[in-house]
């Protein structure tokens, strides 16, 4: 893997870890609420996140 991919992976892990580090109860409640959503809703959320990430990556590459 190139250094850029390792850097990207590291940044993703940092961002993902901030929620449970700073506000564990709020993070737990958010995960519990997401687990109650129907599959189609979760797919839409995931799709939006993928598109947003691709746009950001395209803009900064």
PQR file with spaces between the fields and no chain letter, atoms N, CA, C, O and H, PARSE charges and radii, in Angstrom:
ATOM       1  N    UNK     1       0.849   -1.191    0.000 -0.4000 1.5000
ATOM       2  CA   UNK     1       0.000    0.000    0.000 -0.0000 2.0000
ATOM       3  C    UNK     1       0.883    1.239    0.000  0.5500 1.7000
ATOM       4  O    UNK     1       1.968    1.256    0.582 -0.5500 1.4000
ATOM       5  N    UNK     2       0.398    2.254   -0.655 -0.4000 1.5000
ATOM       6  CA   UNK     2       1.165    3.495   -0.668 -0.0000 2.0000
ATOM       7  C    UNK     2       0.953    4.232    0.653  0.5500 1.7000
ATOM       8  O    UNK     2       0.046    3.932    1.429 -0.5500 1.4000
ATOM       9  H    UNK     2      -0.483    2.240   -1.128  0.4000 1.0000
ATOM      10  N    UNK     3       1.818    5.194    0.867 -0.4000 1.5000
ATOM      11  CA   UNK     3       1.723    5.968    2.110 -0.0000 2.0000
ATOM      12  C    UNK     3       0.406    6.722    2.209  0.5500 1.7000
ATOM      13  O    UNK     3      -0.117    6.904    3.308 -0.5500 1.4000
ATOM      14  H    UNK     3       2.555    5.438    0.237  0.4000 1.0000
ATOM      15  N    UNK     4      -0.135    7.162    1.085 -0.4000 1.5000
ATOM      16  CA   UNK     4      -1.405    7.901    1.101 -0.0000 2.0000
ATOM      17  C    UNK     4      -2.548    7.028    1.608  0.5500 1.7000
ATOM      18  O    UNK     4      -3.407    7.500    2.353 -0.5500 1.4000
ATOM      19  H    UNK     4       0.290    7.014    0.192  0.4000 1.0000
ATOM      20  N    UNK     5      -2.563    5.761    1.208 -0.4000 1.5000
ATOM      21  CA   UNK     5      -3.628    4.874    1.675 -0.0000 2.0000
ATOM      22  C    UNK     5      -3.501    4.597    3.167  0.5500 1.7000
ATOM      23  O    UNK     5      -4.508    4.539    3.872 -0.5500 1.4000
ATOM      24  H    UNK     5      -1.866    5.378    0.602  0.4000 1.0000
ATOM      25  N    UNK     6      -2.279    4.425    3.655 -0.4000 1.5000
ATOM      26  CA   UNK     6      -2.085    4.223    5.087 -0.0000 2.0000
ATOM      27  C    UNK     6      -2.505    5.466    5.863  0.5500 1.7000
ATOM      28  O    UNK     6      -3.108    5.361    6.931 -0.5500 1.4000
ATOM      29  H    UNK     6      -1.461    4.472    3.082  0.4000 1.0000
ATOM      30  N    UNK     7      -2.186    6.647    5.325 -0.4000 1.5000
ATOM      31  CA   UNK     7      -2.592    7.891    5.957 -0.0000 2.0000
ATOM      32  C    UNK     7      -4.114    8.001    5.995  0.5500 1.7000
ATOM      33  O    UNK     7      -4.686    8.380    7.017 -0.5500 1.4000
ATOM      34  H    UNK     7      -1.696    6.732    4.457  0.4000 1.0000
ATOM      35  N    UNK     8      -4.763    7.673    4.890 -0.4000 1.5000
ATOM      36  CA   UNK     8      -6.228    7.720    4.836 -0.0000 2.0000
ATOM      37  C    UNK     8      -6.839    6.755    5.849  0.5500 1.7000
ATOM      38  O    UNK     8      -7.788    7.107    6.549 -0.5500 1.4000
ATOM      39  H    UNK     8      -4.298    7.365    4.059  0.4000 1.0000
ATOM      40  N    UNK     9      -6.302    5.552    5.927 -0.4000 1.5000
ATOM      41  CA   UNK     9      -6.806    4.576    6.891 -0.0000 2.0000
ATOM      42  C    UNK     9      -6.628    5.088    8.322  0.5500 1.7000
ATOM      43  O    UNK     9      -7.532    4.962    9.149 -0.5500 1.4000
ATOM      44  H    UNK     9      -5.531    5.266    5.358  0.4000 1.0000
ATOM      45  N    UNK    10      -5.483    5.653    8.603 -0.4000 1.5000
ATOM      46  CA   UNK    10      -5.239    6.212    9.939 -0.0000 2.0000
ATOM      47  C    UNK    10      -6.212    7.322   10.279  0.5500 1.7000
ATOM      48  O    UNK    10      -6.714    7.381   11.402 -0.5500 1.4000
ATOM      49  H    UNK    10      -4.749    5.755    7.931  0.4000 1.0000
ATOM      50  N    UNK    11      -6.488    8.207    9.323 -0.4000 1.5000
ATOM      51  CA   UNK    11      -7.425    9.294    9.571 -0.0000 2.0000
ATOM      52  C    UNK    11      -8.845    8.779    9.786  0.5500 1.7000
ATOM      53  O    UNK    11      -9.579    9.309   10.620 -0.5500 1.4000
ATOM      54  H    UNK    11      -6.080    8.160    8.412  0.4000 1.0000
ATOM      55  N    UNK    12      -9.232    7.753    9.041 -0.4000 1.5000
ATOM      56  CA   UNK    12     -10.558    7.149    9.241 -0.0000 2.0000
ATOM      57  C    UNK    12     -10.663    6.573   10.651  0.5500 1.7000
ATOM      58  O    UNK    12     -11.678    6.756   11.324 -0.5500 1.4000
ATOM      59  H    UNK    12      -8.636    7.322    8.364  0.4000 1.0000
ATOM      60  N    UNK    13      -9.628    5.884   11.094 -0.4000 1.5000
ATOM      61  CA   UNK    13      -9.646    5.301   12.440 -0.0000 2.0000
ATOM      62  C    UNK    13      -9.711    6.381   13.513  0.5500 1.7000
ATOM      63  O    UNK    13     -10.390    6.208   14.525 -0.5500 1.4000
ATOM      64  H    UNK    13      -8.804    5.735   10.547  0.4000 1.0000
ATOM      65  N    UNK    14      -9.011    7.491   13.303 -0.4000 1.5000
ATOM      66  CA   UNK    14      -9.065    8.593   14.268 -0.0000 2.0000
ATOM      67  C    UNK    14     -10.473    9.156   14.340  0.5500 1.7000
ATOM      68  O    UNK    14     -11.016    9.326   15.432 -0.5500 1.4000
ATOM      69  H    UNK    14      -8.458    7.632   12.481  0.4000 1.0000
ATOM      70  N    UNK    15     -11.073    9.450   13.185 -0.4000 1.5000
ATOM      71  CA   UNK    15     -12.420   10.027   13.156 -0.0000 2.0000
ATOM      72  C    UNK    15     -13.430    9.060   13.757  0.5500 1.7000
ATOM      73  O    UNK    15     -14.296    9.473   14.528 -0.5500 1.4000
ATOM      74  H    UNK    15     -10.631    9.312   12.299  0.4000 1.0000
ATOM      75  N    UNK    16     -13.332    7.782   13.416 -0.4000 1.5000
ATOM      76  CA   UNK    16     -14.264    6.787   13.948 -0.0000 2.0000
ATOM      77  C    UNK    16     -14.102    6.614   15.463  0.5500 1.7000
ATOM      78  O    UNK    16     -15.076    6.311   16.153 -0.5500 1.4000
ATOM      79  H    UNK    16     -12.628    7.446   12.790  0.4000 1.0000
ATOM      80  N    UNK    17     -12.918    6.798   15.974 -0.4000 1.5000
ATOM      81  CA   UNK    17     -12.680    6.620   17.400 -0.0000 2.0000
ATOM      82  C    UNK    17     -13.065    7.807   18.251  0.5500 1.7000
ATOM      83  O    UNK    17     -13.173    7.675   19.471 -0.5500 1.4000
ATOM      84  H    UNK    17     -12.127    7.045   15.414  0.4000 1.0000
ATOM      85  N    UNK    18     -13.276    8.973   17.642 -0.4000 1.5000
ATOM      86  CA   UNK    18     -13.599   10.164   18.424 -0.0000 2.0000
ATOM      87  C    UNK    18     -14.938   10.060   19.132  0.5500 1.7000
ATOM      88  O    UNK    18     -15.067   10.507   20.271 -0.5500 1.4000
ATOM      89  H    UNK    18     -13.188    9.080   16.652  0.4000 1.0000
ATOM      90  N    UNK    19     -15.939    9.479   18.480 -0.4000 1.5000
ATOM      91  CA   UNK    19     -17.264    9.359   19.105 -0.0000 2.0000
ATOM      92  C    UNK    19     -17.237    8.607   20.414  0.5500 1.7000
ATOM      93  O    UNK    19     -17.653    9.151   21.437 -0.5500 1.4000
ATOM      94  H    UNK    19     -15.834    9.116   17.554  0.4000 1.0000
ATOM      95  N    UNK    20     -16.752    7.345   20.417 -0.4000 1.5000
ATOM      96  CA   UNK    20     -16.724    6.610   21.678 -0.0000 2.0000
ATOM      97  C    UNK    20     -15.761    7.209   22.707  0.5500 1.7000
ATOM      98  O    UNK    20     -15.956    7.030   23.910 -0.5500 1.4000
ATOM      99  H    UNK    20     -16.415    6.903   19.586  0.4000 1.0000
ATOM     100  N    UNK    21     -14.737    7.909   22.254 -0.4000 1.5000
ATOM     101  CA   UNK    21     -13.773    8.508   23.183 -0.0000 2.0000
ATOM     102  C    UNK    21     -14.363    9.713   23.898  0.5500 1.7000
ATOM     103  O    UNK    21     -14.233    9.845   25.115 -0.5500 1.4000
ATOM     104  H    UNK    21     -14.579    8.055   21.277  0.4000 1.0000
ATOM     105  N    UNK    22     -15.015   10.598   23.138 -0.4000 1.5000
ATOM     106  CA   UNK    22     -15.494   11.860   23.703 -0.0000 2.0000
ATOM     107  C    UNK    22     -16.858   11.712   24.379  0.5500 1.7000
ATOM     108  O    UNK    22     -17.075   12.256   25.461 -0.5500 1.4000
ATOM     109  H    UNK    22     -15.121   10.491   22.149  0.4000 1.0000
ATOM     110  N    UNK    23     -17.773   10.982   23.747 -0.4000 1.5000
ATOM     111  CA   UNK    23     -19.142   10.873   24.272 -0.0000 2.0000
ATOM     112  C    UNK    23     -19.621    9.427   24.168  0.5500 1.7000
ATOM     113  O    UNK    23     -20.429    9.112   23.295 -0.5500 1.4000
ATOM     114  H    UNK    23     -17.596   10.540   22.867  0.4000 1.0000
ATOM     115  N    UNK    24     -19.137    8.542   25.045 -0.4000 1.5000
ATOM     116  CA   UNK    24     -19.503    7.125   24.917 -0.0000 2.0000
ATOM     117  C    UNK    24     -20.999    6.857   25.048  0.5500 1.7000
ATOM     118  O    UNK    24     -21.526    6.001   24.338 -0.5500 1.4000
ATOM     119  H    UNK    24     -18.481    8.799   25.755  0.4000 1.0000
ATOM     120  N    UNK    25     -21.692    7.557   25.927 -0.4000 1.5000
ATOM     121  CA   UNK    25     -23.137    7.313   26.077 -0.0000 2.0000
ATOM     122  C    UNK    25     -23.908    7.771   24.849  0.5500 1.7000
ATOM     123  O    UNK    25     -24.791    7.061   24.368 -0.5500 1.4000
ATOM     124  H    UNK    25     -21.264    8.252   26.505  0.4000 1.0000
ATOM     125  N    UNK    26     -23.581    8.946   24.345 -0.4000 1.5000
ATOM     126  CA   UNK    26     -24.247    9.438   23.142 -0.0000 2.0000
ATOM     127  C    UNK    26     -23.960    8.541   21.951  0.5500 1.7000
ATOM     128  O    UNK    26     -24.843    8.288   21.132 -0.5500 1.4000
ATOM     129  H    UNK    26     -22.864    9.523   24.736  0.4000 1.0000
ATOM     130  N    UNK    27     -22.720    8.055   21.852 -0.4000 1.5000
ATOM     131  CA   UNK    27     -22.341    7.156   20.763 -0.0000 2.0000
ATOM     132  C    UNK    27     -23.127    5.850   20.860  0.5500 1.7000
ATOM     133  O    UNK    27     -23.618    5.337   19.854 -0.5500 1.4000
ATOM     134  H    UNK    27     -22.003    8.260   22.518  0.4000 1.0000
ATOM     135  N    UNK    28     -23.242    5.320   22.067 -0.4000 1.5000
ATOM     136  CA   UNK    28     -23.987    4.074   22.281 -0.0000 2.0000
ATOM     137  C    UNK    28     -25.455    4.260   21.899  0.5500 1.7000
ATOM     138  O    UNK    28     -26.045    3.394   21.253 -0.5500 1.4000
ATOM     139  H    UNK    28     -22.844    5.737   22.884  0.4000 1.0000
ATOM     140  N    UNK    29     -26.048    5.397   22.301 -0.4000 1.5000
ATOM     141  CA   UNK    29     -27.444    5.665   21.949 -0.0000 2.0000
ATOM     142  C    UNK    29     -27.625    5.786   20.438  0.5500 1.7000
ATOM     143  O    UNK    29     -28.613    5.305   19.886 -0.5500 1.4000
ATOM     144  H    UNK    29     -25.569    6.100   22.826  0.4000 1.0000
ATOM     145  N    UNK    30     -26.662    6.434   19.771 -0.4000 1.5000
ATOM     146  CA   UNK    30     -26.745    6.580   18.318 -0.0000 2.0000
ATOM     147  C    UNK    30     -26.678    5.210   17.635  0.5500 1.7000
ATOM     148  O    UNK    30     -27.436    4.942   16.703 -0.5500 1.4000
ATOM     149  H    UNK    30     -25.858    6.826   20.221  0.4000 1.0000
ATOM     150  N    UNK    31     -25.778    4.350   18.096 -0.4000 1.5000
ATOM     151  CA   UNK    31     -25.657    3.017   17.505 -0.0000 2.0000
ATOM     152  C    UNK    31     -26.927    2.208   17.757  0.5500 1.7000
ATOM     153  O    UNK    31     -27.383    1.480   16.876 -0.5500 1.4000
ATOM     154  H    UNK    31     -25.162    4.567   18.853  0.4000 1.0000
ATOM     155  N    UNK    32     -27.496    2.332   18.949 -0.4000 1.5000
ATOM     156  CA   UNK    32     -28.742    1.622   19.251 -0.0000 2.0000
ATOM     157  C    UNK    32     -29.871    2.121   18.349  0.5500 1.7000
ATOM     158  O    UNK    32     -30.668    1.323   17.854 -0.5500 1.4000
ATOM     159  H    UNK    32     -27.126    2.924   19.665  0.4000 1.0000
ATOM     160  N    UNK    33     -29.942    3.432   18.135 -0.4000 1.5000
ATOM     161  CA   UNK    33     -30.973    3.995   17.248 -0.0000 2.0000
ATOM     162  C    UNK    33     -30.768    3.520   15.819  0.5500 1.7000
ATOM     163  O    UNK    33     -31.740    3.186   15.141 -0.5500 1.4000
ATOM     164  H    UNK    33     -29.295    4.079   18.538  0.4000 1.0000
ATOM     165  N    UNK    34     -29.536    3.481   15.346 -0.4000 1.5000
ATOM     166  CA   UNK    34     -29.256    2.991   13.987 -0.0000 2.0000
ATOM     167  C    UNK    34     -29.643    1.523   13.840  0.5500 1.7000
ATOM     168  O    UNK    34     -30.109    1.103   12.781 -0.5500 1.4000
ATOM     169  H    UNK    34     -28.746    3.752   15.897  0.4000 1.0000
ATOM     170  N    UNK    35     -29.451    0.751   14.894 -0.4000 1.5000
ATOM     171  CA   UNK    35     -29.766   -0.680   14.805 -0.0000 2.0000
ATOM     172  C    UNK    35     -31.270   -0.923   14.678  0.5500 1.7000
ATOM     173  O    UNK    35     -31.690   -1.993   14.236 -0.5500 1.4000
ATOM     174  H    UNK    35     -29.072    1.092   15.755  0.4000 1.0000
ATOM     175  N    UNK    36     -32.081    0.064   15.063 -0.4000 1.5000
ATOM     176  CA   UNK    36     -33.535   -0.074   14.945 -0.0000 2.0000
ATOM     177  C    UNK    36     -34.064    0.391   13.588  0.5500 1.7000
ATOM     178  O    UNK    36     -35.252    0.234   13.308 -0.5500 1.4000
ATOM     179  H    UNK    36     -31.740    0.933   15.421  0.4000 1.0000
ATOM     180  N    UNK    37     -33.216    0.952   12.753 -0.4000 1.5000
ATOM     181  CA   UNK    37     -33.644    1.441   11.437 -0.0000 2.0000
ATOM     182  C    UNK    37     -33.828    0.269   10.477  0.5500 1.7000
ATOM     183  O    UNK    37     -33.127   -0.738   10.581 -0.5500 1.4000
ATOM     184  H    UNK    37     -32.251    1.080   12.980  0.4000 1.0000
ATOM     185  N    UNK    38     -34.764    0.396    9.550 -0.4000 1.5000
ATOM     186  CA   UNK    38     -34.936   -0.659    8.543 -0.0000 2.0000
ATOM     187  C    UNK    38     -33.727   -0.705    7.592  0.5500 1.7000
ATOM     188  O    UNK    38     -32.989    0.271    7.456 -0.5500 1.4000
ATOM     189  H    UNK    38     -35.334    1.214    9.466  0.4000 1.0000
ATOM     190  N    UNK    39     -33.548   -1.848    6.946 -0.4000 1.5000
ATOM     191  CA   UNK    39     -32.401   -2.046    6.063 -0.0000 2.0000
ATOM     192  C    UNK    39     -32.320   -0.994    4.962  0.5500 1.7000
ATOM     193  O    UNK    39     -31.235   -0.493    4.666 -0.5500 1.4000
ATOM     194  H    UNK    39     -34.148   -2.641    7.056  0.4000 1.0000
ATOM     195  N    UNK    40     -33.449   -0.655    4.355 -0.4000 1.5000
ATOM     196  CA   UNK    40     -33.434    0.329    3.271 -0.0000 2.0000
ATOM     197  C    UNK    40     -32.921    1.689    3.746  0.5500 1.7000
ATOM     198  O    UNK    40     -32.191    2.366    3.022 -0.5500 1.4000
ATOM     199  H    UNK    40     -34.330   -1.061    4.596  0.4000 1.0000
ATOM     200  N    UNK    41     -33.296    2.081    4.944 -0.4000 1.5000
ATOM     201  CA   UNK    41     -32.830    3.353    5.510 -0.0000 2.0000
ATOM     202  C    UNK    41     -31.312    3.311    5.717  0.5500 1.7000
ATOM     203  O    UNK    41     -30.613    4.275    5.404 -0.5500 1.4000
ATOM     204  H    UNK    41     -33.889    1.531    5.533  0.4000 1.0000
ATOM     205  N    UNK    42     -30.815    2.206    6.239 -0.4000 1.5000
ATOM     206  CA   UNK    42     -29.370    2.077    6.451 -0.0000 2.0000
ATOM     207  C    UNK    42     -28.614    2.069    5.131  0.5500 1.7000
ATOM     208  O    UNK    42     -27.511    2.610    5.046 -0.5500 1.4000
ATOM     209  H    UNK    42     -31.383    1.423    6.494  0.4000 1.0000
ATOM     210  N    UNK    43     -29.192    1.462    4.101 -0.4000 1.5000
ATOM     211  CA   UNK    43     -28.554    1.466    2.777 -0.0000 2.0000
ATOM     212  C    UNK    43     -28.476    2.883    2.221  0.5500 1.7000
ATOM     213  O    UNK    43     -27.466    3.262    1.628 -0.5500 1.4000
ATOM     214  H    UNK    43     -30.087    1.022    4.169  0.4000 1.0000
ATOM     215  N    UNK    44     -29.526    3.659    2.407 -0.4000 1.5000
ATOM     216  CA   UNK    44     -29.513    5.055    1.939 -0.0000 2.0000
ATOM     217  C    UNK    44     -28.450    5.854    2.674  0.5500 1.7000
ATOM     218  O    UNK    44     -27.711    6.622    2.057 -0.5500 1.4000
ATOM     219  H    UNK    44     -30.346    3.351    2.889  0.4000 1.0000
ATOM     220  N    UNK    45     -28.367    5.678    3.984 -0.4000 1.5000
ATOM     221  CA   UNK    45     -27.354    6.381    4.774 -0.0000 2.0000
ATOM     222  C    UNK    45     -25.961    5.978    4.307  0.5500 1.7000
ATOM     223  O    UNK    45     -25.102    6.834    4.096 -0.5500 1.4000
ATOM     224  H    UNK    45     -28.967    5.053    4.485  0.4000 1.0000
ATOM     225  N    UNK    46     -25.736    4.678    4.147 -0.4000 1.5000
ATOM     226  CA   UNK    46     -24.440    4.191    3.683 -0.0000 2.0000
ATOM     227  C    UNK    46     -24.103    4.703    2.300  0.5500 1.7000
ATOM     228  O    UNK    46     -22.960    5.080    2.041 -0.5500 1.4000
ATOM     229  H    UNK    46     -26.434    3.983    4.319  0.4000 1.0000
ATOM     230  N    UNK    47     -25.074    4.723    1.411 -0.4000 1.5000
ATOM     231  CA   UNK    47     -24.849    5.229    0.062 -0.0000 2.0000
ATOM     232  C    UNK    47     -24.483    6.701    0.066  0.5500 1.7000
ATOM     233  O    UNK    47     -23.577    7.120   -0.655 -0.5500 1.4000
ATOM     234  H    UNK    47     -26.003    4.417    1.621  0.4000 1.0000
ATOM     235  N    UNK    48     -25.179    7.488    0.872 -0.4000 1.5000
ATOM     236  CA   UNK    48     -24.851    8.915    0.979 -0.0000 2.0000
ATOM     237  C    UNK    48     -23.437    9.121    1.512  0.5500 1.7000
ATOM     238  O    UNK    48     -22.714    9.994    1.032 -0.5500 1.4000
ATOM     239  H    UNK    48     -25.914    7.148    1.458  0.4000 1.0000
ATOM     240  N    UNK    49     -23.043    8.327    2.494 -0.4000 1.5000
ATOM     241  CA   UNK    49     -21.692    8.445    3.039 -0.0000 2.0000
ATOM     242  C    UNK    49     -20.633    8.076    2.006  0.5500 1.7000
ATOM     243  O    UNK    49     -19.590    8.725    1.920 -0.5500 1.4000
ATOM     244  H    UNK    49     -23.630    7.618    2.884  0.4000 1.0000
ATOM     245  N    UNK    50     -20.901    7.038    1.225 -0.4000 1.5000
ATOM     246  CA   UNK    50     -19.953    6.634    0.179 -0.0000 2.0000
ATOM     247  C    UNK    50     -19.817    7.729   -0.871  0.5500 1.7000
ATOM     248  O    UNK    50     -18.707    8.064   -1.285 -0.5500 1.4000
ATOM     249  H    UNK    50     -21.748    6.511    1.295  0.4000 1.0000
ATOM     250  N    UNK    51     -20.946    8.286   -1.299 -0.4000 1.5000
ATOM     251  CA   UNK    51     -20.900    9.351   -2.305 -0.0000 2.0000
ATOM     252  C    UNK    51     -20.182   10.577   -1.750  0.5500 1.7000
ATOM     253  O    UNK    51     -19.350   11.169   -2.438 -0.5500 1.4000
ATOM     254  H    UNK    51     -21.847    8.014   -0.963  0.4000 1.0000
ATOM     255  N    UNK    52     -20.494   10.964   -0.515 -0.4000 1.5000
ATOM     256  CA   UNK    52     -19.822   12.111    0.081 -0.0000 2.0000
ATOM     257  C    UNK    52     -18.318   11.884    0.185  0.5500 1.7000
ATOM     258  O    UNK    52     -17.527   12.782   -0.106 -0.5500 1.4000
ATOM     259  H    UNK    52     -21.170   10.483    0.044  0.4000 1.0000
ATOM     260  N    UNK    53     -17.927   10.684    0.599 -0.4000 1.5000
ATOM     261  CA   UNK    53     -16.503   10.367    0.683 -0.0000 2.0000
ATOM     262  C    UNK    53     -15.830   10.394   -0.666  0.5500 1.7000
ATOM     263  O    UNK    53     -14.703   10.874   -0.784 -0.5500 1.4000
ATOM     264  H    UNK    53     -18.569    9.955    0.836  0.4000 1.0000
ATOM     265  N    UNK    54     -16.502    9.886   -1.699 -0.4000 1.5000
ATOM     266  CA   UNK    54     -15.928    9.891   -3.039 -0.0000 2.0000
ATOM     267  C    UNK    54     -15.773   11.316   -3.561  0.5500 1.7000
ATOM     268  O    UNK    54     -14.767   11.638   -4.192 -0.5500 1.4000
ATOM     269  H    UNK    54     -17.418    9.496   -1.603  0.4000 1.0000
ATOM     270  N    UNK    55     -16.759   12.166   -3.305 -0.4000 1.5000
ATOM     271  CA   UNK    55     -16.670   13.565   -3.747 -0.0000 2.0000
ATOM     272  C    UNK    55     -15.515   14.271   -3.037  0.5500 1.7000
ATOM     273  O    UNK    55     -14.746   14.991   -3.674 -0.5500 1.4000
ATOM     274  H    UNK    55     -17.577   11.904   -2.792  0.4000 1.0000
ATOM     275  N    UNK    56     -15.389   14.072   -1.732 -0.4000 1.5000
ATOM     276  CA   UNK    56     -14.302   14.694   -0.980 -0.0000 2.0000
ATOM     277  C    UNK    56     -12.953   14.196   -1.493  0.5500 1.7000
ATOM     278  O    UNK    56     -12.034   14.989   -1.698 -0.5500 1.4000
ATOM     279  H    UNK    56     -16.013   13.487   -1.215  0.4000 1.0000
ATOM     280  N    UNK    57     -12.833   12.889   -1.698 -0.4000 1.5000
ATOM     281  CA   UNK    57     -11.580   12.322   -2.195 -0.0000 2.0000
ATOM     282  C    UNK    57     -11.249   12.872   -3.583  0.5500 1.7000
ATOM     283  O    UNK    57     -10.088   13.162   -3.874 -0.5500 1.4000
ATOM     284  H    UNK    57     -13.579   12.245   -1.532  0.4000 1.0000
ATOM     285  N    UNK    58     -12.253   13.016   -4.432 -0.4000 1.5000
ATOM     286  CA   UNK    58     -12.034   13.544   -5.780 -0.0000 2.0000
ATOM     287  C    UNK    58     -11.583   15.007   -5.715  0.5500 1.7000
ATOM     288  O    UNK    58     -10.680   15.418   -6.444 -0.5500 1.4000
ATOM     289  H    UNK    58     -13.196   12.781   -4.195  0.4000 1.0000
ATOM     290  N    UNK    59     -12.219   15.787   -4.837 -0.4000 1.5000
ATOM     291  CA   UNK    59     -11.886   17.209   -4.729 -0.0000 2.0000
ATOM     292  C    UNK    59     -10.465   17.429   -4.213  0.5500 1.7000
ATOM     293  O    UNK    59      -9.819   18.404   -4.595 -0.5500 1.4000
ATOM     294  H    UNK    59     -12.953   15.454   -4.245  0.4000 1.0000
ATOM     295  N    UNK    60      -9.980   16.559   -3.370 -0.4000 1.5000
ATOM     296  CA   UNK    60      -8.664   16.751   -2.778 -0.0000 2.0000
ATOM     297  C    UNK    60      -7.576   15.925   -3.420  0.5500 1.7000
ATOM     298  O    UNK    60      -6.441   15.932   -2.945 -0.5500 1.4000
ATOM     299  H    UNK    60     -10.505   15.767   -3.060  0.4000 1.0000
ATOM     300  N    UNK    61      -7.890   15.211   -4.489 -0.4000 1.5000
ATOM     301  CA   UNK    61      -6.839   14.424   -5.154 -0.0000 2.0000
ATOM     302  C    UNK    61      -6.283   15.135   -6.363  0.5500 1.7000
ATOM     303  O    UNK    61      -5.393   14.611   -7.033 -0.5500 1.4000
ATOM     304  H    UNK    61      -8.812   15.206   -4.875  0.4000 1.0000
